[in-house]
Amino acid sequence: MMSDDGDEKRGSGKRRTLMAALPLIVVAALFAVFGWQILFGRDPSEIPSVLIGKQAPALNLPPLEGSNRPALTSAEIAGKFTLVNVFASWCVPCRQEHPFLMELSENPDVNVVGINYKDNPDNALRFLGELGNPYSAIGVDKRGAAVIDWGVYGVPETFVVGPDGTIIFKKVGPIDPASYAKDILPVINRTIGPASRLMN
């Protein structure tokens, strides 16, 4: 009888140990899946958007007062090849991409507009005063409500909108000359024709 009781206790102890370890096993499996995705899977900057190939959501955002730029409305992007850039003064990668946005804004074939996301207007003005203002229009989205329609995950994000108002590409993270040439130009070439003049 003692042996049977001992076996039963040992079996019960093993079950308890297994049940206690189960959450750790599940967490370890999730870490393995996410780790594999990060190391070998899709580039996190290539988050797909359900808006690709669809009309851009309507824009009707108030201006950034003091920026000497108009409000960002749908009229500001109509009929133009446009980069809609979501930025904020508190965003470190936004600072990294800003010199290239300044370069792009010098090309008359590229319309660069900005959505200032969850920012303090004074900080946004200081940011643009320090680094330059590449935007032909700026809309303020103080609460982050407007960008929900665009499927924005964070900042910076940039949407490439064709002259017909169709979103043709979404870039998550900062744009630089390499990513522009590798990710954006091929899409432009496929959708609206050769775009060598849009390089810079």
TIRO-2110 file (N, C-alpha, C; in Angstrom, 1 decimal):
// TIRO-2110
0.8, -1.2, 0.0, N, 1, A
0.0, 0.0, 0.0, CA, 1, A
0.9, 1.2, 0.0, C, 1, A
1.9, 1.3, 0.8, N, 2, A
2.8, 2.4, 0.8, CA, 2, A
3.4, 2.7, -0.5, C, 2, A
3.8, 1.6, -1.3, N, 3, A
4.4, 1.8, -2.6, CA, 3, A
3.3, 2.4, -3.5, C, 3, A
2.1, 1.9, -3.4, N, 4, A
1.0, 2.5, -4.3, CA, 4, A
0.8, 4.0, -4.0, C, 4, A
0.8, 4.3, -2.7, N, 5, A
0.6, 5.7, -2.4, CA, 5, A
1.8, 6.6, -2.9, C, 5, A
3.0, 6.0, -2.8, N, 6, A
4.2, 6.7, -3.3, CA, 6, A
4.1, 7.0, -4.8, C, 6, A
3.7, 5.9, -5.5, N, 7, A
3.6, 6.0, -7.0, CA, 7, A
2.6, 7.1, -7.3, C, 7, A
1.4, 7.1, -6.6, N, 8, A
0.4, 8.0, -6.9, CA, 8, A
0.8, 9.4, -6.6, C, 8, A
1.6, 9.6, -5.5, N, 9, A
2.1, 11.0, -5.2, CA, 9, A
3.1, 11.4, -6.2, C, 9, A
3.9, 10.5, -6.7, N, 10, A
4.9, 10.9, -7.7, CA, 10, A
4.2, 11.2, -9.0, C, 10, A
3.2, 10.5, -9.4, N, 11, A
2.4, 10.8, -10.6, CA, 11, A
1.7, 12.1, -10.5, C, 11, A
1.2, 12.4, -9.3, N, 12, A
0.5, 13.7, -9.1, CA, 12, A
1.5, 14.8, -9.2, C, 12, A
2.6, 14.6, -8.6, N, 13, A
3.7, 15.6, -8.6, CA, 13, A
4.2, 15.9, -10.0, C, 13, A
4.3, 14.9, -10.9, N, 14, A
4.7, 15.1, -12.3, CA, 14, A
3.7, 15.9, -13.0, C, 14, A
2.4, 15.6, -12.8, N, 15, A
1.3, 16.3, -13.5, CA, 15, A
1.3, 17.8, -13.1, C, 15, A
1.5, 18.0, -11.8, N, 16, A
1.6, 19.4, -11.3, CA, 16, A
2.7, 20.2, -11.9, C, 16, A
3.9, 19.5, -12.0, N, 17, A
5.1, 20.1, -12.6, CA, 17, A
4.8, 20.4, -14.1, C, 17, A
4.2, 19.5, -14.8, N, 18, A
3.9, 19.7, -16.2, CA, 18, A
2.9, 20.8, -16.4, C, 18, A
1.9, 20.9, -15.5, N, 19, A
0.9, 22.0, -15.6, CA, 19, A
1.6, 23.3, -15.3, C, 19, A
2.5, 23.3, -14.4, N, 20, A
3.2, 24.6, -14.1, CA, 20, A
4.1, 25.0, -15.2, C, 20, A
4.7, 24.0, -15.9, N, 21, A
5.6, 24.3, -17.0, CA, 21, A
4.9, 24.7, -18.3, C, 21, A
3.7, 24.3, -18.4, N, 22, A
2.9, 24.6, -19.7, CA, 22, A
2.9, 26.0, -20.1, C, 22, A
2.7, 27.0, -19.2, N, 23, A
2.7, 28.4, -19.7, CA, 23, A
4.1, 28.8, -20.2, C, 23, A
5.2, 28.3, -19.6, N, 24, A
6.5, 28.6, -20.0, CA, 24, A
6.8, 28.0, -21.4, C, 24, A
6.3, 26.8, -21.6, N, 25, A
6.4, 26.1, -22.9, CA, 25, A
5.7, 26.9, -24.0, C, 25, A
4.5, 27.4, -23.7, N, 26, A
3.8, 28.2, -24.7, CA, 26, A
4.5, 29.5, -25.0, C, 26, A
5.0, 30.2, -24.0, N, 27, A
5.7, 31.5, -24.2, CA, 27, A
7.0, 31.2, -25.0, C, 27, A
7.7, 30.1, -24.7, N, 28, A
8.9, 29.8, -25.4, CA, 28, A
8.6, 29.5, -26.9, C, 28, A
7.5, 28.9, -27.2, N, 29, A
7.1, 28.6, -28.5, CA, 29, A
6.8, 29.9, -29.3, C, 29, A
6.1, 30.8, -28.6, N, 30, A
5.8, 32.1, -29.2, CA, 30, A
7.0, 32.9, -29.5, C, 30, A
8.0, 32.9, -28.6, N, 31, A
9.2, 33.6, -28.8, CA, 31, A
9.9, 33.0, -30.0, C, 31, A
9.9, 31.7, -30.1, N, 32, A
10.6, 31.0, -31.3, CA, 32, A
9.9, 31.4, -32.6, C, 32, A
8.6, 31.5, -32.6, N, 33, A
7.9, 31.9, -33.9, CA, 33, A
8.2, 33.3, -34.2, C, 33, A
8.1, 34.2, -33.2, N, 34, A
8.4, 35.6, -33.5, CA, 34, A
9.9, 35.8, -33.9, C, 34, A
10.8, 35.1, -33.2, N, 35, A
12.2, 35.2, -33.5, CA, 35, A
12.5, 34.8, -34.9, C, 35, A
11.9, 33.7, -35.3, N, 36, A
12.1, 33.2, -36.7, CA, 36, A
11.6, 34.2, -37.7, C, 36, A
10.4, 34.8, -37.4, N, 37, A
9.8, 35.8, -38.3, CA, 37, A
10.7, 37.0, -38.4, C, 37, A
11.3, 37.4, -37.3, N, 38, A
12.2, 38.6, -37.4, CA, 38, A
13.5, 38.3, -38.1, C, 38, A
14.1, 37.1, -37.8, N, 39, A
15.4, 36.8, -38.4, CA, 39, A
15.2, 36.3, -39.9, C, 39, A
14.2, 35.6, -40.2, N, 40, A
14.1, 35.0, -41.5, CA, 40, A
12.9, 35.3, -42.3, C, 40, A
11.9, 35.9, -41.7, N, 41, A
10.6, 36.2, -42.3, CA, 41, A
10.6, 37.5, -43.0, C, 41, A
9.4, 38.1, -43.1, N, 42, A
9.1, 39.3, -43.8, CA, 42, A
9.8, 40.5, -43.1, C, 42, A
10.3, 41.4, -43.9, N, 43, A
10.9, 42.6, -43.4, CA, 43, A
9.8, 43.4, -42.7, C, 43, A
10.0, 43.8, -41.4, N, 44, A
9.0, 44.5, -40.7, CA, 44, A
8.6, 45.8, -41.3, C, 44, A
9.4, 46.4, -42.1, N, 45, A
9.1, 47.6, -42.8, CA, 45, A
8.1, 47.4, -44.0, C, 45, A
7.8, 46.1, -44.3, N, 46, A
7.0, 45.8, -45.4, CA, 46, A
5.6, 45.3, -44.9, C, 46, A
5.1, 45.9, -43.9, N, 47, A
3.8, 45.6, -43.4, CA, 47, A
2.8, 45.8, -44.5, C, 47, A
2.0, 44.8, -44.9, N, 48, A
1.1, 45.0, -46.0, CA, 48, A
-0.1, 45.9, -45.6, C, 48, A
-0.6, 46.6, -46.6, N, 49, A
-1.7, 47.5, -46.3, CA, 49, A
-2.9, 47.1, -47.2, C, 49, A
-4.1, 47.0, -46.6, N, 50, A
-5.3, 46.7, -47.4, CA, 50, A
-5.7, 47.9, -48.3, C, 50, A
-5.0, 49.0, -48.1, N, 51, A
-5.3, 50.2, -49.0, CA, 51, A
-4.6, 50.2, -50.3, C, 51, A
-3.6, 49.3, -50.5, N, 52, A
-2.9, 49.3, -51.7, CA, 52, A
-3.8, 49.0, -52.9, C, 52, A
-3.8, 49.9, -53.9, N, 53, A
-4.7, 49.8, -55.0, CA, 53, A
-6.0, 50.4, -54.8, C, 53, A
-6.2, 51.0, -53.7, N, 54, A
-7.5, 51.7, -53.4, CA, 54, A
-7.3, 53.2, -53.3, C, 54, A
-8.4, 53.9, -53.4, N, 55, A
-8.4, 55.4, -53.3, CA, 55, A
-7.9, 55.8, -51.9, C, 55, A
-7.1, 56.8, -51.8, N, 56, A
-6.6, 57.3, -50.5, CA, 56, A
-7.8, 57.8, -49.7, C, 56, A
-7.8, 57.6, -48.4, N, 57, A
-8.9, 58.1, -47.6, CA, 57, A
-8.9, 59.6, -47.7, C, 57, A
-10.1, 60.2, -47.5, N, 58, A
-10.2, 61.7, -47.6, CA, 58, A
-9.3, 62.4, -46.6, C, 58, A
-8.8, 63.5, -47.0, N, 59, A
-7.9, 64.3, -46.1, CA, 59, A
-8.6, 65.6, -45.8, C, 59, A
-8.7, 66.0, -44.6, N, 60, A
-9.3, 67.3, -44.2, CA, 60, A
-8.8, 67.6, -42.8, C, 60, A
-7.4, 67.9, -42.8, N, 61, A
-6.8, 68.1, -41.5, CA, 61, A
-6.4, 69.6, -41.4, C, 61, A
-6.5, 70.2, -40.2, N, 62, A
-6.1, 71.6, -40.0, CA, 62, A
-4.7, 71.8, -40.2, C, 62, A
-4.3, 73.1, -40.6, N, 63, A
-2.9, 73.3, -40.8, CA, 63, A
-2.1, 73.4, -39.5, C, 63, A
-0.8, 73.3, -39.7, N, 64, A
0.2, 73.5, -38.6, CA, 64, A
0.4, 75.0, -38.5, C, 64, A
-0.3, 75.7, -37.6, N, 65, A
-0.2, 77.1, -37.5, CA, 65, A
1.3, 77.6, -37.3, C, 65, A
1.7, 78.5, -38.1, N, 66, A
3.0, 79.1, -38.1, CA, 66, A
4.0, 78.4, -39.0, C, 66, A
3.5, 77.4, -39.7, N, 67, A
4.4, 76.7, -40.7, CA, 67, A
4.4, 77.3, -42.1, C, 67, A
3.5, 78.3, -42.3, N, 68, A
3.4, 78.9, -43.6, CA, 68, A
3.1, 77.9, -44.7, C, 68, A
2.4, 76.8, -44.3, N, 69, A
1.9, 75.8, -45.3, CA, 69, A
0.4, 75.6, -45.1, C, 69, A
-0.3, 75.3, -46.2, N, 70, A
-1.7, 75.1, -46.2, CA, 70, A
-2.1, 73.9, -45.4, C, 70, A
-3.4, 73.8, -45.0, N, 71, A
-3.9, 72.6, -44.4, CA, 71, A
-3.8, 71.4, -45.4, C, 71, A
-3.8, 70.2, -44.9, N, 72, A
-3.7, 69.1, -45.7, CA, 72, A
-5.1, 68.5, -46.0, C, 72, A
-5.6, 68.8, -47.2, N, 73, A
-6.9, 68.3, -47.7, CA, 73, A
-6.7, 67.4, -48.9, C, 73, A
-7.7, 66.8, -49.3, N, 74, A
-7.6, 65.9, -50.5, CA, 74, A
-7.2, 66.7, -51.8, C, 74, A
-7.6, 68.0, -51.8, N, 75, A
-7.3, 68.9, -53.0, CA, 75, A
-5.8, 69.1, -53.1, C, 75, A
-5.0, 69.0, -52.0, N, 76, A
-3.6, 69.2, -52.0, CA, 76, A
-2.8, 68.0, -52.7, C, 76, A
-3.5, 66.9, -52.8, N, 77, A
-2.8, 65.8, -53.4, CA, 77, A
-3.4, 65.4, -54.8, C, 77, A
-4.5, 66.0, -55.1, N, 78, A
-5.3, 65.6, -56.3, CA, 78, A
-4.5, 65.9, -57.6, C, 78, A
-4.3, 64.8, -58.4, N, 79, A
-3.7, 65.0, -59.7, CA, 79, A
-2.2, 65.0, -59.6, C, 79, A
-1.6, 64.7, -58.5, N, 80, A
-0.1, 64.8, -58.3, CA, 80, A
0.4, 63.5, -57.8, C, 80, A
1.7, 63.2, -58.2, N, 81, A
2.4, 62.1, -57.6, CA, 81, A
2.8, 62.6, -56.2, C, 81, A
2.3, 61.9, -55.1, N, 82, A
2.5, 62.5, -53.8, CA, 82, A
3.0, 61.4, -52.8, C, 82, A
3.9, 61.9, -51.9, N, 83, A
4.3, 61.1, -50.8, CA, 83, A
3.6, 61.7, -49.5, C, 83, A
2.8, 60.9, -48.9, N, 84, A
2.1, 61.4, -47.7, CA, 84, A
2.9, 60.8, -46.5, C, 84, A
3.6, 61.7, -45.8, N, 85, A
4.6, 61.3, -44.8, CA, 85, A
4.0, 61.6, -43.4, C, 85, A
3.9, 60.6, -42.6, N, 86, A
3.4, 60.7, -41.2, CA, 86, A
4.6, 60.9, -40.3, C, 86, A
4.7, 62.0, -39.6, N, 87, A
5.9, 62.4, -38.8, CA, 87, A
5.5, 63.0, -37.5, C, 87, A
6.5, 63.1, -36.6, N, 88, A
6.4, 63.8, -35.3, CA, 88, A
7.7, 64.2, -34.9, C, 88, A
7.7, 65.3, -34.1, N, 89, A
9.0, 65.9, -33.6, CA, 89, A
9.7, 64.9, -32.6, C, 89, A
8.9, 64.1, -31.9, N, 90, A
9.5, 63.2, -30.9, CA, 90, A
10.0, 61.9, -31.5, C, 90, A
9.8, 61.8, -32.8, N, 91, A
10.2, 60.5, -33.5, CA, 91, A
11.6, 60.6, -34.0, C, 91, A
12.5, 59.7, -33.4, N, 92, A
13.9, 59.7, -33.8, CA, 92, A
14.1, 59.3, -35.3, C, 92, A
13.5, 58.2, -35.7, N, 93, A
13.6, 57.9, -37.2, CA, 93, A
13.1, 59.0, -38.1, C, 93, A
12.2, 59.8, -37.7, N, 94, A
11.7, 60.9, -38.5, CA, 94, A
12.9, 61.9, -38.8, C, 94, A
13.7, 62.1, -37.8, N, 95, A
14.8, 63.0, -37.9, CA, 95, A
15.8, 62.3, -38.9, C, 95, A
16.0, 61.0, -38.8, N, 96, A
16.9, 60.3, -39.7, CA, 96, A
16.5, 60.5, -41.2, C, 96, A
15.2, 60.4, -41.5, N, 97, A
14.8, 60.4, -42.9, CA, 97, A
14.6, 61.8, -43.4, C, 97, A
14.6, 62.8, -42.6, N, 98, A
14.3, 64.2, -43.0, CA, 98, A
15.2, 64.7, -44.1, C, 98, A
16.5, 64.5, -44.0, N, 99, A
17.3, 65.1, -45.1, CA, 99, A
16.9, 64.6, -46.5, C, 99, A
16.5, 63.3, -46.6, N, 100, A
16.1, 62.8, -47.9, CA, 100, A
14.7, 63.3, -48.3, C, 100, A
13.8, 63.6, -47.3, N, 101, A
12.6, 64.2, -47.7, CA, 101, A
12.8, 65.6, -48.2, C, 101, A
13.8, 66.3, -47.6, N, 102, A
14.2, 67.7, -48.1, CA, 102, A
14.7, 67.6, -49.5, C, 102, A
15.5, 66.5, -49.8, N, 103, A
16.0, 66.3, -51.2, CA, 103, A
14.8, 66.0, -52.2, C, 103, A
13.9, 65.2, -51.8, N, 104, A
12.8, 64.8, -52.6, CA, 104, A
11.9, 66.0, -52.9, C, 104, A
11.8, 66.9, -51.9, N, 105, A
10.9, 68.1, -52.1, CA, 105, A
11.4, 69.1, -53.1, C, 105, A
12.6, 69.0, -53.5, N, 106, A
13.2, 69.9, -54.5, CA, 106, A
12.8, 69.4, -55.9, C, 106, A
12.3, 68.2, -56.0, N, 107, A
11.9, 67.7, -57.3, CA, 107, A
10.5, 68.2, -57.6, C, 107, A
10.3, 68.9, -58.7, N, 108, A
8.9, 69.4, -59.0, CA, 108, A
7.9, 68.3, -59.3, C, 108, A
8.4, 67.1, -59.6, N, 109, A
7.5, 66.0, -60.0, CA, 109, A
7.0, 65.3, -58.7, C, 109, A
7.6, 65.6, -57.6, N, 110, A
7.2, 64.9, -56.3, CA, 110, A
6.5, 65.9, -55.4, C, 110, A
5.3, 65.6, -55.0, N, 111, A
4.6, 66.4, -54.0, CA, 111, A
4.7, 65.7, -52.6, C, 111, A
5.4, 66.3, -51.7, N, 112, A
5.6, 65.8, -50.4, CA, 112, A
4.7, 66.5, -49.4, C, 112, A
3.8, 65.8, -48.8, N, 113, A
2.9, 66.4, -47.8, CA, 113, A
3.1, 65.7, -46.5, C, 113, A
2.8, 66.3, -45.4, N, 114, A
3.0, 65.7, -44.1, CA, 114, A
1.7, 65.7, -43.2, C, 114, A
1.6, 64.6, -42.4, N, 115, A
0.6, 64.5, -41.4, CA, 115, A
1.4, 64.5, -40.0, C, 115, A
1.2, 65.6, -39.3, N, 116, A
1.9, 65.7, -38.0, CA, 116, A
1.1, 65.0, -36.9, C, 116, A
1.7, 63.9, -36.4, N, 117, A
1.0, 62.9, -35.6, CA, 117, A
1.2, 63.0, -34.1, C, 117, A
0.1, 63.2, -33.4, N, 118, A
0.2, 63.3, -31.9, CA, 118, A
1.4, 64.1, -31.4, C, 118, A
1.4, 65.3, -31.9, N, 119, A
2.6, 66.2, -31.6, CA, 119, A
2.1, 67.5, -30.9, C, 119, A
3.1, 68.1, -30.2, N, 120, A
2.9, 69.5, -29.8, CA, 120, A
3.2, 70.4, -30.9, C, 120, A
2.3, 71.3, -31.3, N, 121, A
2.6, 72.2, -32.4, CA, 121, A
3.9, 73.0, -32.3, C, 121, A
4.2, 73.5, -31.1, N, 122, A
5.4, 74.2, -30.9, CA, 122, A
6.6, 73.4, -31.2, C, 122, A
6.6, 72.1, -30.7, N, 123, A
7.7, 71.2, -31.0, CA, 123, A
7.8, 70.9, -32.5, C, 123, A
6.7, 70.7, -33.1, N, 124, A
6.7, 70.4, -34.6, CA, 124, A
7.3, 71.6, -35.3, C, 124, A
7.0, 72.8, -34.9, N, 125, A
7.5, 74.0, -35.6, CA, 125, A
9.0, 74.1, -35.4, C, 125, A
9.5, 73.8, -34.1, N, 126, A
10.9, 73.8, -33.9, CA, 126, A
11.6, 72.7, -34.7, C, 126, A
11.0, 71.5, -34.8, N, 127, A
11.6, 70.4, -35.6, CA, 127, A
11.8, 70.9, -37.0, C, 127, A
10.8, 71.5, -37.6, N, 128, A
10.9, 71.9, -39.0, CA, 128, A
11.8, 73.1, -39.2, C, 128, A
11.8, 74.0, -38.1, N, 129, A
12.7, 75.1, -38.2, CA, 129, A
14.2, 74.7, -38.2, C, 129, A
14.5, 73.7, -37.4, N, 130, A
15.8, 73.2, -37.3, CA, 130, A
16.3, 72.4, -38.5, C, 130, A
15.4, 71.5, -39.1, N, 131, A
15.8, 70.6, -40.1, CA, 131, A
15.3, 71.0, -41.5, C, 131, A
14.4, 72.0, -41.6, N, 132, A
13.9, 72.4, -42.9, CA, 132, A
12.5, 71.8, -43.0, C, 132, A
11.7, 72.4, -43.9, N, 133, A
10.3, 72.0, -44.2, CA, 133, A
10.1, 71.5, -45.6, C, 133, A
10.1, 70.2, -45.7, N, 134, A
9.9, 69.6, -47.1, CA, 134, A
8.5, 69.5, -47.6, C, 134, A
7.5, 69.9, -46.7, N, 135, A
6.1, 69.6, -47.0, CA, 135, A
5.5, 70.8, -47.7, C, 135, A
4.7, 70.5, -48.8, N, 136, A
3.9, 71.5, -49.5, CA, 136, A
2.6, 71.8, -48.7, C, 136, A
2.2, 70.9, -47.9, N, 137, A
1.0, 71.0, -47.0, CA, 137, A
1.2, 70.2, -45.8, C, 137, A
0.7, 70.7, -44.7, N, 138, A
0.9, 69.9, -43.4, CA, 138, A
-0.5, 69.9, -42.7, C, 138, A
-0.9, 68.7, -42.4, N, 139, A
-2.1, 68.5, -41.6, CA, 139, A
-1.8, 68.0, -40.2, C, 139, A
-2.5, 68.6, -39.2, N, 140, A
-2.3, 68.2, -37.8, CA, 140, A
-3.3, 67.2, -37.4, C, 140, A
-2.8, 66.0, -36.9, N, 141, A
-3.6, 65.0, -36.4, CA, 141, A
-3.2, 64.8, -34.9, C, 141, A
-3.7, 65.7, -34.1, N, 142, A
-3.2, 65.8, -32.7, CA, 142, A
-3.6, 64.6, -31.9, C, 142, A
-4.8, 64.0, -32.2, N, 143, A
-5.2, 62.8, -31.4, CA, 143, A
-4.9, 61.5, -32.1, C, 143, A
-4.4, 61.5, -33.3, N, 144, A
-4.1, 60.3, -34.1, CA, 144, A
-5.3, 59.6, -34.7, C, 144, A
-6.5, 60.4, -34.7, N, 145, A
-7.7, 59.8, -35.2, CA, 145, A
-7.7, 59.6, -36.7, C, 145, A
-7.2, 60.7, -37.4, N, 146, A
-7.3, 60.7, -38.9, CA, 146, A
-6.5, 59.6, -39.5, C, 146, A
-5.3, 59.2, -38.9, N, 147, A
-4.4, 58.2, -39.6, CA, 147, A
-5.0, 56.8, -39.4, C, 147, A
-6.0, 56.6, -38.6, N, 148, A
-6.6, 55.3, -38.4, CA, 148, A
-7.1, 54.8, -39.7, C, 148, A
-7.7, 55.8, -40.5, N, 149, A
-8.3, 55.4, -41.8, CA, 149, A
-7.2, 55.0, -42.8, C, 149, A
-6.0, 55.5, -42.5, N, 150, A
-4.8, 55.1, -43.4, CA, 150, A
-4.2, 53.9, -43.0, C, 150, A
-4.5, 53.3, -41.8, N, 151, A
-3.9, 52.1, -41.3, CA, 151, A
-2.5, 52.3, -40.8, C, 151, A
-2.3, 53.4, -40.2, N, 152, A
-0.9, 53.8, -39.7, CA, 152, A
-0.7, 53.0, -38.4, C, 152, A
0.5, 52.4, -38.4, N, 153, A
1.0, 51.6, -37.2, CA, 153, A
1.8, 52.5, -36.3, C, 153, A
2.5, 53.4, -36.8, N, 154, A
3.5, 54.3, -36.0, CA, 154, A
4.1, 55.3, -36.9, C, 154, A
5.2, 55.9, -36.4, N, 155, A
5.8, 56.9, -37.3, CA, 155, A
7.3, 56.6, -37.3, C, 155, A
8.0, 56.9, -38.4, N, 156, A
7.4, 57.5, -39.6, CA, 156, A
6.8, 56.4, -40.5, C, 156, A
5.8, 56.8, -41.2, N, 157, A
5.2, 55.9, -42.3, CA, 157, A
5.0, 56.8, -43.5, C, 157, A
5.1, 56.3, -44.7, N, 158, A
4.9, 57.1, -45.9, CA, 158, A
4.1, 56.3, -46.9, C, 158, A
3.1, 57.0, -47.4, N, 159, A
2.2, 56.4, -48.4, CA, 159, A
2.5, 57.1, -49.8, C, 159, A
2.7, 56.2, -50.8, N, 160, A
2.9, 56.7, -52.1, CA, 160, A
1.5, 56.7, -52.8, C, 160, A
1.1, 57.9, -53.2, N, 161, A
-0.3, 58.1, -53.8, CA, 161, A
-0.1, 58.6, -55.3, C, 161, A
-0.7, 57.8, -56.2, N, 162, A
-0.6, 58.2, -57.6, CA, 162, A
-1.4, 59.4, -57.9, C, 162, A
-1.2, 60.0, -59.1, N, 163, A
-2.0, 61.2, -59.5, CA, 163, A
-3.5, 60.9, -59.6, C, 163, A
-3.9, 59.7, -59.7, N, 164, A
-5.3, 59.4, -59.7, CA, 164, A
-5.9, 59.2, -58.3, C, 164, A
-5.1, 59.4, -57.3, N, 165, A
-5.5, 59.2, -55.9, CA, 165, A
-5.5, 57.9, -55.4, C, 165, A
-4.9, 56.9, -56.1, N, 166, A
-4.7, 55.5, -55.6, CA, 166, A
-3.5, 55.4, -54.8, C, 166, A
-3.6, 54.7, -53.7, N, 167, A
-2.4, 54.4, -52.9, CA, 167, A
-1.7, 53.2, -53.6, C, 167, A
-0.4, 53.4, -53.9, N, 168, A
0.3, 52.4, -54.6, CA, 168, A
1.4, 51.7, -53.8, C, 168, A
1.8, 52.3, -52.7, N, 169, A
2.8, 51.7, -51.8, CA, 169, A
2.7, 52.3, -50.4, C, 169, A
3.1, 51.5, -49.5, N, 170, A
3.2, 52.0, -48.1, CA, 170, A
4.6, 51.6, -47.5, C, 170, A
5.3, 52.5, -47.0, N, 171, A
6.6, 52.3, -46.4, CA, 171, A
6.5, 52.5, -44.9, C, 171, A
6.8, 51.5, -44.1, N, 172, A
6.9, 51.7, -42.6, CA, 172, A
8.4, 51.9, -42.3, C, 172, A
8.6, 52.9, -41.5, N, 173, A
10.0, 53.3, -41.1, CA, 173, A
10.5, 54.4, -42.0, C, 173, A
11.8, 54.8, -41.7, N, 174, A
12.3, 55.9, -42.5, CA, 174, A
12.7, 55.6, -43.9, C, 174, A
12.5, 56.6, -44.8, N, 175, A
12.9, 56.5, -46.2, CA, 175, A
14.3, 57.0, -46.3, C, 175, A
15.2, 56.4, -47.1, N, 176, A
16.5, 56.9, -47.4, CA, 176, A
16.7, 56.6, -48.9, C, 176, A
17.8, 57.1, -49.5, N, 177, A
18.0, 56.9, -50.9, CA, 177, A
17.9, 55.4, -51.3, C, 177, A
18.5, 54.6, -50.5, N, 178, A
18.5, 53.1, -50.9, CA, 178, A
17.1, 52.5, -50.8, C, 178, A
16.4, 52.8, -49.8, N, 179, A
15.0, 52.2, -49.7, CA, 179, A
14.1, 52.8, -50.8, C, 179, A
14.3, 54.1, -51.1, N, 180, A
13.5, 54.7, -52.2, CA, 180, A
13.8, 54.0, -53.5, C, 180, A
15.1, 53.8, -53.8, N, 181, A
15.4, 53.2, -55.1, CA, 181, A
15.0, 51.7, -55.1, C, 181, A
15.1, 51.0, -54.0, N, 182, A
14.8, 49.6, -53.9, CA, 182, A
13.3, 49.3, -53.8, C, 182, A
12.6, 50.0, -53.0, N, 183, A
11.2, 49.7, -52.6, CA, 183, A
10.2, 50.5, -53.4, C, 183, A
10.5, 51.8, -53.5, N, 184, A
9.4, 52.7, -54.1, CA, 184, A
9.5, 52.9, -55.6, C, 184, A
10.7, 53.2, -56.1, N, 185, A
10.8, 53.4, -57.6, CA, 185, A
10.2, 52.2, -58.4, C, 185, A
10.6, 51.0, -58.0, N, 186, A
10.0, 49.8, -58.8, CA, 186, A
8.5, 49.8, -58.9, C, 186, A
7.9, 50.2, -57.7, N, 187, A
6.4, 50.2, -57.7, CA, 187, A
5.9, 51.3, -58.6, C, 187, A
6.5, 52.5, -58.5, N, 188, A
6.1, 53.6, -59.3, CA, 188, A
6.2, 53.2, -60.8, C, 188, A
7.3, 52.6, -61.2, N, 189, A
7.5, 52.2, -62.6, CA, 189, A
6.4, 51.2, -63.0, C, 189, A
6.0, 50.3, -62.1, N, 190, A
5.0, 49.3, -62.5, CA, 190, A
3.6, 49.9, -62.6, C, 190, A
3.4, 50.9, -61.8, N, 191, A
2.0, 51.4, -61.7, CA, 191, A
1.7, 52.7, -62.5, C, 191, A
2.7, 53.6, -62.6, N, 192, A
2.4, 54.8, -63.3, CA, 192, A
3.4, 55.1, -64.4, C, 192, A
4.3, 54.1, -64.7, N, 193, A
5.2, 54.2, -65.8, CA, 193, A
6.6, 54.6, -65.4, C, 193, A
7.6, 54.6, -66.3, N, 194, A
8.9, 55.0, -66.0, CA, 194, A
9.0, 56.3, -65.2, C, 194, A
9.8, 56.2, -64.1, N, 195, A
9.8, 57.4, -63.2, CA, 195, A
11.3, 57.9, -62.9, C, 195, A
12.1, 57.9, -63.9, N, 196, A
13.5, 58.3, -63.7, CA, 196, A
13.6, 59.7, -63.1, C, 196, A
12.6, 60.6, -63.5, N, 197, A
12.7, 61.9, -63.1, CA, 197, A
12.3, 62.0, -61.6, C, 197, A
11.7, 61.0, -61.1, N, 198, A
11.3, 61.0, -59.7, CA, 198, A
12.3, 60.5, -58.7, C, 198, A
13.5, 60.3, -59.2, N, 199, A
14.6, 59.7, -58.4, CA, 199, A
15.0, 60.7, -57.3, C, 199, A
15.3, 61.9, -57.7, N, 200, A
15.6, 62.9, -56.7, CA, 200, A
15.6, 64.3, -57.4, C, 200, A
END
